[in-house]
Amino acid sequence: NFYKLEESLILLHSFGIIHNDIKPNNIIYSPKNKKFCFIDFGLSEVIQNPVGSLKKVKPRGSISYCS
């Protein structure tokens, strides 16, 4: 099911939304619909730059999950 999780993240990014706090506690799965859903968008942002472009940003998110 990781592939479906990746598809969900790609879809989110295609709308220009960066979650900034992806971790297990912020992902839920619906067995009925067989889909993942991201929750807790408190640190999210809508970006104007294309995904993959470089932009200097301050670290965000849960410290144990920051890259």
N, CA, C and O atoms as a Tripos MOL2 file, in Angstrom:
@<TRIPOS>MOLECULE
protein
  268   267    67     0     0
PROTEIN
NO_CHARGES

@<TRIPOS>ATOM
      1 N           0.8070   -1.2180    0.0000 N.3       1 ASN1
      2 CA          0.0000    0.0000    0.0000 C.3       1 ASN1
      3 C           0.8430    1.2720    0.0000 C.2       1 ASN1
      4 O           0.3020    2.3730   -0.1020 O.2       1 ASN1
      5 N           2.1620    1.1290    0.1130 N.am      2 PHE2
      6 CA          3.0100    2.3180    0.0700 C.3       2 PHE2
      7 C           2.8190    3.0600   -1.2410 C.2       2 PHE2
      8 O           2.8640    4.2900   -1.2770 O.2       2 PHE2
      9 N           2.6060    2.3140   -2.3180 N.am      3 TYR3
     10 CA          2.4160    2.9460   -3.6270 C.3       3 TYR3
     11 C           1.2160    3.8810   -3.6060 C.2       3 TYR3
     12 O           1.2800    4.9770   -4.1620 O.2       3 TYR3
     13 N           0.1250    3.4650   -2.9740 N.am      4 LYS4
     14 CA         -1.0530    4.3150   -2.8870 C.3       4 LYS4
     15 C          -0.7870    5.5390   -2.0170 C.2       4 LYS4
     16 O          -1.3240    6.6150   -2.2800 O.2       4 LYS4
     17 N           0.0320    5.3830   -0.9890 N.am      5 LEU5
     18 CA          0.4130    6.5180   -0.1520 C.3       5 LEU5
     19 C           1.2170    7.5200   -0.9820 C.2       5 LEU5
     20 O           1.0020    8.7290   -0.8880 O.2       5 LEU5
     21 N           2.1270    7.0150   -1.7780 N.am      6 GLU6
     22 CA          2.9270    7.8780   -2.6470 C.3       6 GLU6
     23 C           2.0380    8.6120   -3.6540 C.2       6 GLU6
     24 O           2.2490    9.7960   -3.9170 O.2       6 GLU6
     25 N           1.0500    7.9200   -4.2160 N.am      7 GLU7
     26 CA          0.1150    8.5540   -5.1550 C.3       7 GLU7
     27 C          -0.6430    9.6960   -4.4760 C.2       7 GLU7
     28 O          -0.8640   10.7470   -5.0780 O.2       7 GLU7
     29 N          -1.0360    9.4850   -3.2270 N.am      8 SER8
     30 CA         -1.7600   10.5210   -2.4820 C.3       8 SER8
     31 C          -0.8880   11.7530   -2.2860 C.2       8 SER8
     32 O          -1.3620   12.8820   -2.4090 O.2       8 SER8
     33 N           0.3850   11.5350   -1.9790 N.am      9 LEU9
     34 CA          1.3060   12.6570   -1.7810 C.3       9 LEU9
     35 C           1.5630   13.3940   -3.0940 C.2       9 LEU9
     36 O           1.6410   14.6230   -3.1070 O.2       9 LEU9
     37 N           1.6920   12.6670   -4.1810 N.am     10 ILE10
     38 CA          1.8800   13.2930   -5.4950 C.3      10 ILE10
     39 C           0.6610   14.1350   -5.8540 C.2      10 ILE10
     40 O           0.8020   15.2380   -6.3830 O.2      10 ILE10
     41 N          -0.5230   13.6250   -5.5720 N.am     11 LEU11
     42 CA         -1.7430   14.3810   -5.8430 C.3      11 LEU11
     43 C          -1.7780   15.6690   -5.0210 C.2      11 LEU11
     44 O          -2.1100   16.7340   -5.5420 O.2      11 LEU11
     45 N          -1.4390   15.5700   -3.7550 N.am     12 LEU12
     46 CA         -1.3940   16.7520   -2.8850 C.3      12 LEU12
     47 C          -0.4330   17.7920   -3.4510 C.2      12 LEU12
     48 O          -0.7630   18.9760   -3.5160 O.2      12 LEU12
     49 N           0.7470   17.3540   -3.8580 N.am     13 HIS13
     50 CA          1.7460   18.2660   -4.4240 C.3      13 HIS13
     51 C           1.2940   18.8500   -5.7560 C.2      13 HIS13
     52 O           1.6560   19.9780   -6.0900 O.2      13 HIS13
     53 N           0.5100   18.0990   -6.5200 N.am     14 SER14
     54 CA          0.0480   18.6050   -7.8200 C.3      14 SER14
     55 C          -0.8630   19.8190   -7.6510 C.2      14 SER14
     56 O          -1.0170   20.6120   -8.5790 O.2      14 SER14
     57 N          -1.4620   19.9660   -6.4790 N.am     15 PHE15
     58 CA         -2.2770   21.1440   -6.1800 C.3      15 PHE15
     59 C          -1.4540   22.2670   -5.5570 C.2      15 PHE15
     60 O          -2.0020   23.3010   -5.1750 O.2      15 PHE15
     61 N          -0.1410   22.0680   -5.4520 N.am     16 GLY16
     62 CA          0.7420   23.0820   -4.8930 C.3      16 GLY16
     63 C           0.6990   23.1350   -3.3760 C.2      16 GLY16
     64 O           1.0520   24.1550   -2.7850 O.2      16 GLY16
     65 N           0.2730   22.0580   -2.7390 N.am     17 ILE17
     66 CA          0.1760   22.0230   -1.2810 C.3      17 ILE17
     67 C           1.3320   21.1950   -0.7280 C.2      17 ILE17
     68 O           1.5310   20.0450   -1.1200 O.2      17 ILE17
     69 N           2.0870   21.7940    0.1840 N.am     18 ILE18
     70 CA          3.1630   21.0990    0.8700 C.3      18 ILE18
     71 C           2.7220   20.9200    2.3170 C.2      18 ILE18
     72 O           2.4210   21.9030    2.9940 O.2      18 ILE18
     73 N           2.6780   19.6880    2.7970 N.am     19 HIS19
     74 CA          2.1500   19.3710    4.1240 C.3      19 HIS19
     75 C           3.0850   19.8520    5.2320 C.2      19 HIS19
     76 O           2.6230   20.4330    6.2140 O.2      19 HIS19
     77 N           4.3800   19.6230    5.0920 N.am     20 ASN20
     78 CA          5.4200   20.0350    6.0380 C.3      20 ASN20
     79 C           5.4440   19.2560    7.3490 C.2      20 ASN20
     80 O           6.2560   19.5770    8.2160 O.2      20 ASN20
     81 N           4.6090   18.2680    7.5290 N.am     21 ASP21
     82 CA          4.6600   17.4830    8.7720 C.3      21 ASP21
     83 C           4.1650   16.0580    8.5270 C.2      21 ASP21
     84 O           3.3130   15.5500    9.2560 O.2      21 ASP21
     85 N           4.7180   15.4140    7.4760 N.am     22 ILE22
     86 CA          4.3300   14.0470    7.1690 C.3      22 ILE22
     87 C           4.9730   13.1240    8.2040 C.2      22 ILE22
     88 O           6.1940   13.1050    8.3610 O.2      22 ILE22
     89 N           4.1510   12.3740    8.8920 N.am     23 LYS23
     90 CA          4.5850   11.3790    9.8650 C.3      23 LYS23
     91 C           3.4200   10.4150   10.0540 C.2      23 LYS23
     92 O           2.2980   10.7340    9.6620 O.2      23 LYS23
     93 N           3.6540    9.2560   10.6380 N.am     24 PRO24
     94 CA          2.5800    8.2680   10.7910 C.3      24 PRO24
     95 C           1.3240    8.8080   11.4800 C.2      24 PRO24
     96 O           0.2140    8.4290   11.1040 O.2      24 PRO24
     97 N           1.4710    9.6690   12.4630 N.am     25 ASN25
     98 CA          0.3020   10.2050   13.1710 C.3      25 ASN25
     99 C          -0.5590   11.1130   12.3000 C.2      25 ASN25
    100 O          -1.7120   11.3750   12.6410 O.2      25 ASN25
    101 N          -0.0250   11.5950   11.1900 N.am     26 ASN26
    102 CA         -0.7640   12.5080   10.3190 C.3      26 ASN26
    103 C          -1.2500   11.8330    9.0360 C.2      26 ASN26
    104 O          -1.5860   12.5030    8.0600 O.2      26 ASN26
    105 N          -1.2810   10.5070    9.0520 N.am     27 ILE27
    106 CA         -1.7730    9.7400    7.9110 C.3      27 ILE27
    107 C          -2.8210    8.7560    8.4260 C.2      27 ILE27
    108 O          -2.5730    8.0200    9.3810 O.2      27 ILE27
    109 N          -3.9820    8.7480    7.7940 N.am     28 ILE28
    110 CA         -4.9890    7.7520    8.1340 C.3      28 ILE28
    111 C          -5.3070    6.9480    6.8850 C.2      28 ILE28
    112 O          -5.1180    7.4170    5.7620 O.2      28 ILE28
    113 N          -5.7930    5.7340    7.0950 N.am     29 TYR29
    114 CA         -6.1160    4.8400    5.9870 C.3      29 TYR29
    115 C          -7.5470    4.3750    6.1310 C.2      29 TYR29
    116 O          -7.9730    3.9860    7.2180 O.2      29 TYR29
    117 N          -8.2850    4.4120    5.0480 N.am     30 SER30
    118 CA         -9.6560    3.9270    5.0280 C.3      30 SER30
    119 C          -9.6870    2.5560    4.3510 C.2      30 SER30
    120 O          -9.5710    2.4660    3.1290 O.2      30 SER30
    121 N          -9.8420    1.4900    5.1390 N.am     31 PRO31
    122 CA         -9.9180    0.1580    4.5250 C.3      31 PRO31
    123 C         -11.1120    0.0350    3.5820 C.2      31 PRO31
    124 O         -11.0370   -0.6520    2.5630 O.2      31 PRO31
    125 N         -12.2070    0.6980    3.9220 N.am     32 LYS32
    126 CA        -13.4050    0.6390    3.0830 C.3      32 LYS32
    127 C         -13.1280    1.2030    1.6900 C.2      32 LYS32
    128 O         -13.4830    0.5930    0.6820 O.2      32 LYS32
    129 N         -12.4850    2.3840    1.6450 N.am     33 ASN33
    130 CA        -12.1980    3.0390    0.3660 C.3      33 ASN33
    131 C         -10.8260    2.6700   -0.1950 C.2      33 ASN33
    132 O         -10.5110    2.9900   -1.3410 O.2      33 ASN33
    133 N         -10.0150    1.9970    0.6170 N.am     34 LYS34
    134 CA         -8.6460    1.6200    0.2490 C.3      34 LYS34
    135 C          -7.8370    2.8380   -0.1810 C.2      34 LYS34
    136 O          -7.1370    2.8150   -1.1940 O.2      34 LYS34
    137 N          -7.9510    3.9120    0.6200 N.am     35 LYS35
    138 CA         -7.2430    5.1510    0.3140 C.3      35 LYS35
    139 C          -6.6010    5.7220    1.5720 C.2      35 LYS35
    140 O          -7.0860    5.5350    2.6880 O.2      35 LYS35
    141 N          -5.4880    6.4290    1.3510 N.am     36 PHE36
    142 CA         -4.8290    7.1500    2.4260 C.3      36 PHE36
    143 C          -5.3250    8.5850    2.4500 C.2      36 PHE36
    144 O          -5.7430    9.1290    1.4280 O.2      36 PHE36
    145 N          -5.2730    9.1830    3.6130 N.am     37 CYS37
    146 CA         -5.6690   10.5750    3.7640 C.3      37 CYS37
    147 C          -4.7010   11.2530    4.7250 C.2      37 CYS37
    148 O          -4.4120   10.7330    5.8030 O.2      37 CYS37
    149 N          -4.2120   12.4030    4.3270 N.am     38 PHE38
    150 CA         -3.3400   13.1790    5.2070 C.3      38 PHE38
    151 C          -4.1980   14.0810    6.0790 C.2      38 PHE38
    152 O          -5.1810   14.6560    5.6110 O.2      38 PHE38
    153 N          -3.8250   14.2010    7.3450 N.am     39 ILE39
    154 CA         -4.5440   15.0630    8.2800 C.3      39 ILE39
    155 C          -3.5590   16.0380    8.9200 C.2      39 ILE39
    156 O          -2.3490   15.9300    8.7190 O.2      39 ILE39
    157 N          -4.0770   16.9780    9.6800 N.am     40 ASP40
    158 CA         -3.2970   17.9870   10.4120 C.3      40 ASP40
    159 C          -2.4700   18.8430    9.4510 C.2      40 ASP40
    160 O          -1.2590   18.6650    9.3190 O.2      40 ASP40
    161 N          -3.1390   19.7580    8.7970 N.am     41 PHE41
    162 CA         -2.4900   20.6530    7.8440 C.3      41 PHE41
    163 C          -2.0640   21.9700    8.4900 C.2      41 PHE41
    164 O          -1.9360   22.9840    7.8040 O.2      41 PHE41
    165 N          -1.8440   21.9590    9.8070 N.am     42 GLY42
    166 CA         -1.4810   23.1770   10.5340 C.3      42 GLY42
    167 C          -0.1850   23.8150   10.0750 C.2      42 GLY42
    168 O          -0.0370   25.0330   10.1760 O.2      42 GLY42
    169 N           0.7500   23.0420    9.5790 N.am     43 LEU43
    170 CA          2.0290   23.5740    9.1020 C.3      43 LEU43
    171 C           2.1130   23.6260    7.5780 C.2      43 LEU43
    172 O           3.1520   23.9850    7.0230 O.2      43 LEU43
    173 N           1.0370   23.2740    6.9130 N.am     44 SER44
    174 CA          1.0700   23.2090    5.4500 C.3      44 SER44
    175 C           1.1210   24.5940    4.8320 C.2      44 SER44
    176 O           0.8370   25.6010    5.4810 O.2      44 SER44
    177 N           1.4880   24.6170    3.5640 N.am     45 GLU45
    178 CA          1.5220   25.8770    2.8220 C.3      45 GLU45
    179 C           1.2370   25.6140    1.3530 C.2      45 GLU45
    180 O           1.5120   24.5310    0.8350 O.2      45 GLU45
    181 N           0.6930   26.6020    0.7040 N.am     46 VAL46
    182 CA          0.4830   26.5480   -0.7420 C.3      46 VAL46
    183 C           1.6860   27.2400   -1.3650 C.2      46 VAL46
    184 O           2.0420   28.3590   -0.9960 O.2      46 VAL46
    185 N           2.3000   26.5560   -2.3100 N.am     47 ILE47
    186 CA          3.5080   27.1160   -2.9180 C.3      47 ILE47
    187 C           3.2110   27.6750   -4.2990 C.2      47 ILE47
    188 O           2.3050   27.2150   -4.9930 O.2      47 ILE47
    189 N           3.9810   28.6590   -4.6760 N.am     48 GLN48
    190 CA          3.8730   29.2430   -6.0090 C.3      48 GLN48
    191 C           4.9310   28.6540   -6.9350 C.2      48 GLN48
    192 O           4.7480   28.6080   -8.1510 O.2      48 GLN48
    193 N           6.0530   28.1970   -6.3430 N.am     49 ASN49
    194 CA          7.1270   27.5980   -7.1370 C.3      49 ASN49
    195 C           6.7550   26.1710   -7.5000 C.2      49 ASN49
    196 O           6.0800   25.4980   -6.7200 O.2      49 ASN49
    197 N           7.1750   25.6930   -8.6610 N.am     50 PRO50
    198 CA          6.8840   24.3010   -9.0230 C.3      50 PRO50
    199 C           7.5300   23.3390   -8.0370 C.2      50 PRO50
    200 O           8.6130   23.6100   -7.5180 O.2      50 PRO50
    201 N           6.8700   22.2220   -7.7780 N.am     51 VAL51
    202 CA          7.4340   21.2020   -6.9020 C.3      51 VAL51
    203 C           8.7440   20.7240   -7.5030 C.2      51 VAL51
    204 O           8.8240   20.4520   -8.7010 O.2      51 VAL51
    205 N           9.7620   20.6220   -6.6730 N.am     52 GLY52
    206 CA         11.0750   20.2030   -7.1350 C.3      52 GLY52
    207 C          12.0260   21.3710   -7.3260 C.2      52 GLY52
    208 O          13.2340   21.1670   -7.4460 O.2      52 GLY52
    209 N          11.5000   22.6000   -7.3570 N.am     53 SER53
    210 CA         12.3830   23.7520   -7.4790 C.3      53 SER53
    211 C          13.0190   24.0260   -6.1190 C.2      53 SER53
    212 O          12.4920   23.6220   -5.0830 O.2      53 SER53
    213 N          14.1270   24.6990   -6.1360 N.am     54 LEU54
    214 CA         14.8490   24.9720   -4.9040 C.3      54 LEU54
    215 C          14.3680   26.2710   -4.2780 C.2      54 LEU54
    216 O          14.1760   27.2750   -4.9630 O.2      54 LEU54
    217 N          14.1790   26.2320   -2.9780 N.am     55 LYS55
    218 CA         13.7540   27.4100   -2.2320 C.3      55 LYS55
    219 C          14.2750   27.2610   -0.8170 C.2      55 LYS55
    220 O          14.0900   26.2130   -0.1980 O.2      55 LYS55
    221 N          14.9220   28.2880   -0.2970 N.am     56 LYS56
    222 CA         15.4400   28.2370    1.0640 C.3      56 LYS56
    223 C          14.2790   28.4490    2.0400 C.2      56 LYS56
    224 O          13.5650   29.4490    1.9650 O.2      56 LYS56
    225 N          14.1050   27.4910    2.9560 N.am     57 VAL57
    226 CA         13.0130   27.5770    3.9170 C.3      57 VAL57
    227 C          13.5250   27.2710    5.3190 C.2      57 VAL57
    228 O          14.5800   26.6590    5.4870 O.2      57 VAL57
    229 N          12.7730   27.7010    6.3140 N.am     58 LYS58
    230 CA         13.0880   27.3570    7.6940 C.3      58 LYS58
    231 C          12.5910   25.9420    7.9560 C.2      58 LYS58
    232 O          11.5730   25.5320    7.3970 O.2      58 LYS58
    233 N          13.3030   25.1830    8.8080 N.am     59 PRO59
    234 CA         12.8290   23.8320    9.1410 C.3      59 PRO59
    235 C          11.4460   23.8840    9.7760 C.2      59 PRO59
    236 O          11.1450   24.7840   10.5600 O.2      59 PRO59
    237 N          10.6020   22.9050    9.4290 N.am     60 ARG60
    238 CA          9.2510   22.7970    9.9760 C.3      60 ARG60
    239 C           8.9760   21.3460   10.3070 C.2      60 ARG60
    240 O           9.7080   20.4450    9.8980 O.2      60 ARG60
    241 N           7.9090   21.1380   11.0520 N.am     61 GLY61
    242 CA          7.4480   19.7790   11.3120 C.3      61 GLY61
    243 C           7.9380   19.2180   12.6270 C.2      61 GLY61
    244 O           8.5870   19.9000   13.4190 O.2      61 GLY61
    245 N           7.6170   17.9780   12.8350 N.am     62 SER62
    246 CA          8.0130   17.2790   14.0520 C.3      62 SER62
    247 C           9.5030   16.9750   13.9790 C.2      62 SER62
    248 O           9.9720   16.4290   12.9800 O.2      62 SER62
    249 N          10.2440   17.3150   15.0110 N.am     63 ILE63
    250 CA         11.6940   17.2500   14.9920 C.3      63 ILE63
    251 C          12.2080   15.8450   14.6470 C.2      63 ILE63
    252 O          13.2100   15.7230   13.9430 O.2      63 ILE63
    253 N          11.5590   14.8020   15.1170 N.am     64 SER64
    254 CA         12.0580   13.4530   14.8410 C.3      64 SER64
    255 C          11.7690   12.9960   13.4030 C.2      64 SER64
    256 O          12.2710   11.9580   12.9710 O.2      64 SER64
    257 N          10.9650   13.7660   12.6660 N.am     65 TYR65
    258 CA         10.6540   13.4210   11.2850 C.3      65 TYR65
    259 C          11.2230   14.4230   10.2880 C.2      65 TYR65
    260 O          11.0270   14.2640    9.0830 O.2      65 TYR65
    261 N          11.9170   15.4440   10.7590 N.am     66 CYS66
    262 CA         12.5110   16.4410    9.8510 C.3      66 CYS66
    263 C          13.6840   15.8270    9.1190 C.2      66 CYS66
    264 O          14.4230   15.0110    9.6710 O.2      66 CYS66
    265 N          13.8450   16.2300    7.8660 N.am     67 SER67
    266 CA         14.9910   15.7350    7.1010 C.3      67 SER67
    267 C          16.1730   16.6490    7.2990 C.2      67 SER67
    268 O          17.2420   16.4070    6.7380 O.2      67 SER67
@<TRIPOS>BOND
     1     1     2 1
     2     2     3 1
     3     3     4 2
     4     3     5 am
     5     5     6 1
     6     6     7 1
     7     7     8 2
     8     7     9 am
     9     9    10 1
    10    10    11 1
    11    11    12 2
    12    11    13 am
    13    13    14 1
    14    14    15 1
    15    15    16 2
    16    15    17 am
    17    17    18 1
    18    18    19 1
    19    19    20 2
    20    19    21 am
    21    21    22 1
    22    22    23 1
    23    23    24 2
    24    23    25 am
    25    25    26 1
    26    26    27 1
    27    27    28 2
    28    27    29 am
    29    29    30 1
    30    30    31 1
    31    31    32 2
    32    31    33 am
    33    33    34 1
    34    34    35 1
    35    35    36 2
    36    35    37 am
    37    37    38 1
    38    38    39 1
    39    39    40 2
    40    39    41 am
    41    41    42 1
    42    42    43 1
    43    43    44 2
    44    43    45 am
    45    45    46 1
    46    46    47 1
    47    47    48 2
    48    47    49 am
    49    49    50 1
    50    50    51 1
    51    51    52 2
    52    51    53 am
    53    53    54 1
    54    54    55 1
    55    55    56 2
    56    55    57 am
    57    57    58 1
    58    58    59 1
    59    59    60 2
    60    59    61 am
    61    61    62 1
    62    62    63 1
    63    63    64 2
    64    63    65 am
    65    65    66 1
    66    66    67 1
    67    67    68 2
    68    67    69 am
    69    69    70 1
    70    70    71 1
    71    71    72 2
    72    71    73 am
    73    73    74 1
    74    74    75 1
    75    75    76 2
    76    75    77 am
    77    77    78 1
    78    78    79 1
    79    79    80 2
    80    79    81 am
    81    81    82 1
    82    82    83 1
    83    83    84 2
    84    83    85 am
    85    85    86 1
    86    86    87 1
    87    87    88 2
    88    87    89 am
    89    89    90 1
    90    90    91 1
    91    91    92 2
    92    91    93 am
    93    93    94 1
    94    94    95 1
    95    95    96 2
    96    95    97 am
    97    97    98 1
    98    98    99 1
    99    99   100 2
   100    99   101 am
   101   101   102 1
   102   102   103 1
   103   103   104 2
   104   103   105 am
   105   105   106 1
   106   106   107 1
   107   107   108 2
   108   107   109 am
   109   109   110 1
   110   110   111 1
   111   111   112 2
   112   111   113 am
   113   113   114 1
   114   114   115 1
   115   115   116 2
   116   115   117 am
   117   117   118 1
   118   118   119 1
   119   119   120 2
   120   119   121 am
   121   121   122 1
   122   122   123 1
   123   123   124 2
   124   123   125 am
   125   125   126 1
   126   126   127 1
   127   127   128 2
   128   127   129 am
   129   129   130 1
   130   130   131 1
   131   131   132 2
   132   131   133 am
   133   133   134 1
   134   134   135 1
   135   135   136 2
   136   135   137 am
   137   137   138 1
   138   138   139 1
   139   139   140 2
   140   139   141 am
   141   141   142 1
   142   142   143 1
   143   143   144 2
   144   143   145 am
   145   145   146 1
   146   146   147 1
   147   147   148 2
   148   147   149 am
   149   149   150 1
   150   150   151 1
   151   151   152 2
   152   151   153 am
   153   153   154 1
   154   154   155 1
   155   155   156 2
   156   155   157 am
   157   157   158 1
   158   158   159 1
   159   159   160 2
   160   159   161 am
   161   161   162 1
   162   162   163 1
   163   163   164 2
   164   163   165 am
   165   165   166 1
   166   166   167 1
   167   167   168 2
   168   167   169 am
   169   169   170 1
   170   170   171 1
   171   171   172 2
   172   171   173 am
   173   173   174 1
   174   174   175 1
   175   175   176 2
   176   175   177 am
   177   177   178 1
   178   178   179 1
   179   179   180 2
   180   179   181 am
   181   181   182 1
   182   182   183 1
   183   183   184 2
   184   183   185 am
   185   185   186 1
   186   186   187 1
   187   187   188 2
   188   187   189 am
   189   189   190 1
   190   190   191 1
   191   191   192 2
   192   191   193 am
   193   193   194 1
   194   194   195 1
   195   195   196 2
   196   195   197 am
   197   197   198 1
   198   198   199 1
   199   199   200 2
   200   199   201 am
   201   201   202 1
   202   202   203 1
   203   203   204 2
   204   203   205 am
   205   205   206 1
   206   206   207 1
   207   207   208 2
   208   207   209 am
   209   209   210 1
   210   210   211 1
   211   211   212 2
   212   211   213 am
   213   213   214 1
   214   214   215 1
   215   215   216 2
   216   215   217 am
   217   217   218 1
   218   218   219 1
   219   219   220 2
   220   219   221 am
   221   221   222 1
   222   222   223 1
   223   223   224 2
   224   223   225 am
   225   225   226 1
   226   226   227 1
   227   227   228 2
   228   227   229 am
   229   229   230 1
   230   230   231 1
   231   231   232 2
   232   231   233 am
   233   233   234 1
   234   234   235 1
   235   235   236 2
   236   235   237 am
   237   237   238 1
   238   238   239 1
   239   239   240 2
   240   239   241 am
   241   241   242 1
   242   242   243 1
   243   243   244 2
   244   243   245 am
   245   245   246 1
   246   246   247 1
   247   247   248 2
   248   247   249 am
   249   249   250 1
   250   250   251 1
   251   251   252 2
   252   251   253 am
   253   253   254 1
   254   254   255 1
   255   255   256 2
   256   255   257 am
   257   257   258 1
   258   258   259 1
   259   259   260 2
   260   259   261 am
   261   261   262 1
   262   262   263 1
   263   263   264 2
   264   263   265 am
   265   265   266 1
   266   266   267 1
   267   267   268 2
@<TRIPOS>SUBSTRUCTURE
     1 ASN1         2 RESIDUE 1 A ASN
     2 PHE2         6 RESIDUE 1 A PHE
     3 TYR3        10 RESIDUE 1 A TYR
     4 LYS4        14 RESIDUE 1 A LYS
     5 LEU5        18 RESIDUE 1 A LEU
     6 GLU6        22 RESIDUE 1 A GLU
     7 GLU7        26 RESIDUE 1 A GLU
     8 SER8        30 RESIDUE 1 A SER
     9 LEU9        34 RESIDUE 1 A LEU
    10 ILE10       38 RESIDUE 1 A ILE
    11 LEU11       42 RESIDUE 1 A LEU
    12 LEU12       46 RESIDUE 1 A LEU
    13 HIS13       50 RESIDUE 1 A HIS
    14 SER14       54 RESIDUE 1 A SER
    15 PHE15       58 RESIDUE 1 A PHE
    16 GLY16       62 RESIDUE 1 A GLY
    17 ILE17       66 RESIDUE 1 A ILE
    18 ILE18       70 RESIDUE 1 A ILE
    19 HIS19       74 RESIDUE 1 A HIS
    20 ASN20       78 RESIDUE 1 A ASN
    21 ASP21       82 RESIDUE 1 A ASP
    22 ILE22       86 RESIDUE 1 A ILE
    23 LYS23       90 RESIDUE 1 A LYS
    24 PRO24       94 RESIDUE 1 A PRO
    25 ASN25       98 RESIDUE 1 A ASN
    26 ASN26      102 RESIDUE 1 A ASN
    27 ILE27      106 RESIDUE 1 A ILE
    28 ILE28      110 RESIDUE 1 A ILE
    29 TYR29      114 RESIDUE 1 A TYR
    30 SER30      118 RESIDUE 1 A SER
    31 PRO31      122 RESIDUE 1 A PRO
    32 LYS32      126 RESIDUE 1 A LYS
    33 ASN33      130 RESIDUE 1 A ASN
    34 LYS34      134 RESIDUE 1 A LYS
    35 LYS35      138 RESIDUE 1 A LYS
    36 PHE36      142 RESIDUE 1 A PHE
    37 CYS37      146 RESIDUE 1 A CYS
    38 PHE38      150 RESIDUE 1 A PHE
    39 ILE39      154 RESIDUE 1 A ILE
    40 ASP40      158 RESIDUE 1 A ASP
    41 PHE41      162 RESIDUE 1 A PHE
    42 GLY42      166 RESIDUE 1 A GLY
    43 LEU43      170 RESIDUE 1 A LEU
    44 SER44      174 RESIDUE 1 A SER
    45 GLU45      178 RESIDUE 1 A GLU
    46 VAL46      182 RESIDUE 1 A VAL
    47 ILE47      186 RESIDUE 1 A ILE
    48 GLN48      190 RESIDUE 1 A GLN
    49 ASN49      194 RESIDUE 1 A ASN
    50 PRO50      198 RESIDUE 1 A PRO
    51 VAL51      202 RESIDUE 1 A VAL
    52 GLY52      206 RESIDUE 1 A GLY
    53 SER53      210 RESIDUE 1 A SER
    54 LEU54      214 RESIDUE 1 A LEU
    55 LYS55      218 RESIDUE 1 A LYS
    56 LYS56      222 RESIDUE 1 A LYS
    57 VAL57      226 RESIDUE 1 A VAL
    58 LYS58      230 RESIDUE 1 A LYS
    59 PRO59      234 RESIDUE 1 A PRO
    60 ARG60      238 RESIDUE 1 A ARG
    61 GLY61      242 RESIDUE 1 A GLY
    62 SER62      246 RESIDUE 1 A SER
    63 ILE63      250 RESIDUE 1 A ILE
    64 SER64      254 RESIDUE 1 A SER
    65 TYR65      258 RESIDUE 1 A TYR
    66 CYS66      262 RESIDUE 1 A CYS
    67 SER67      266 RESIDUE 1 A SER
